[in-house]
Amino acid sequence: MTQNSNVLNQLYSVIQNRKGDNPETSYTAELLSQGMPKIAQKVGEEAVEVITAALVENENKVIKESADLLYHLLVLWAQKGVTPENVWNELRCREGTSGVLEKTSRQKD
């Protein structure tokens, strides 16, 4: 695994370590202390910002907004007890599967 591909795992570890930290000195601790409704709201806001950037901004803005989205998604995972490895395993299970078939199979879950 390259250094670049490991960055999400490293960020997840930092987020986990911020649980219980002082919300006045850590944005991550503040977000975690506000609970899932606030975290989910932030993920939604960041997703909209990525979409907006993709439609009307330059590549650099898309990169920055994507980084924000990934950070907030990792916070959501940490709050729900989902690990990056859980998600990577799900992606591995889908490898080689038709996107149409995979989407159809999700309707049964």
C-alpha positions in Angstrom: 0.0 0.0 0.0 1.5 3.3 -1.0 1.8 6.3 1.3 -1.0 8.1 -0.5 -3.5 5.2 -0.3 -2.8 4.9 3.5 -3.7 8.5 4.2 -7.4 7.7 4.9 -6.4 5.0 7.4 -4.1 7.4 9.1 -6.7 10.2 9.3 -9.2 7.7 10.7 -6.8 6.8 13.5 -6.4 10.5 14.3 -10.2 10.9 14.4 -10.5 7.9 16.7 -7.8 9.4 19.0 -9.8 12.7 19.2 -12.8 11.0 20.7 -13.2 12.4 24.2 -10.8 15.3 23.6 -11.9 18.9 24.5 -14.4 20.1 22.0 -13.1 23.7 22.5 -9.7 22.8 21.2 -10.5 20.1 18.6 -13.0 20.4 15.7 -13.1 16.6 15.4 -14.0 16.3 19.1 -16.6 19.0 18.8 -18.2 17.3 15.8 -18.2 13.9 17.6 -19.7 15.4 20.7 -22.6 16.8 18.7 -23.6 13.4 17.6 -24.8 11.7 14.5 -27.4 14.2 13.3 -24.8 17.0 13.1 -22.2 14.7 11.6 -24.6 13.4 8.9 -25.6 17.0 8.2 -21.9 17.9 7.6 -21.5 15.0 5.3 -24.5 16.1 3.3 -23.2 19.7 3.2 -19.8 18.6 2.0 -21.3 16.3 -0.6 -23.3 19.3 -2.0 -20.1 21.4 -2.0 -18.3 18.7 -4.1 -21.2 18.6 -6.6 -21.3 22.4 -6.8 -17.5 22.6 -7.3 -17.7 19.9 -10.0 -20.3 21.9 -11.9 -19.0 25.4 -11.6 -15.5 25.5 -10.1 -12.0 24.5 -11.1 -10.2 21.2 -10.4 -8.4 22.7 -7.3 -11.8 23.5 -5.7 -13.0 20.0 -6.4 -9.9 18.6 -4.7 -10.4 20.7 -1.6 -14.1 20.0 -1.3 -13.4 16.3 -1.9 -10.9 16.3 1.0 -13.5 17.9 3.2 -16.1 15.3 2.3 -13.7 12.4 2.9 -12.8 13.8 6.4 -16.4 14.2 7.4 -17.2 10.7 6.1 -14.5 9.3 8.2 -15.9 11.1 11.2 -19.3 9.5 10.4 -17.7 6.1 10.2 -15.9 6.6 13.5 -19.1 7.6 15.2 -20.9 4.5 13.8 -18.1 2.1 14.5 -17.4 1.5 10.8 -13.7 1.1 10.0 -12.0 2.0 6.7 -11.1 -1.7 6.4 -14.9 -2.6 6.6 -15.4 -0.3 3.6 -12.3 -1.5 1.7 -13.5 -5.1 2.2 -16.9 -4.2 0.8 -15.3 -2.6 -2.2 -13.1 -5.7 -2.7 -16.3 -7.9 -2.6 -17.7 -5.8 -5.4 -14.6 -6.0 -7.6 -15.4 -7.6 -10.9 -19.1 -7.4 -10.4 -21.3 -5.5 -12.8 -22.4 -2.2 -11.4 -25.9 -3.0 -12.6 -26.0 -6.4 -10.9 -24.5 -4.9 -7.7 -27.1 -2.2 -7.5 -29.9 -4.7 -8.1 -28.6 -6.9 -5.3 -28.6 -4.0 -2.8 -32.4 -3.6 -3.3 -32.7 -7.0 -1.5 -30.7 -5.9 1.6 
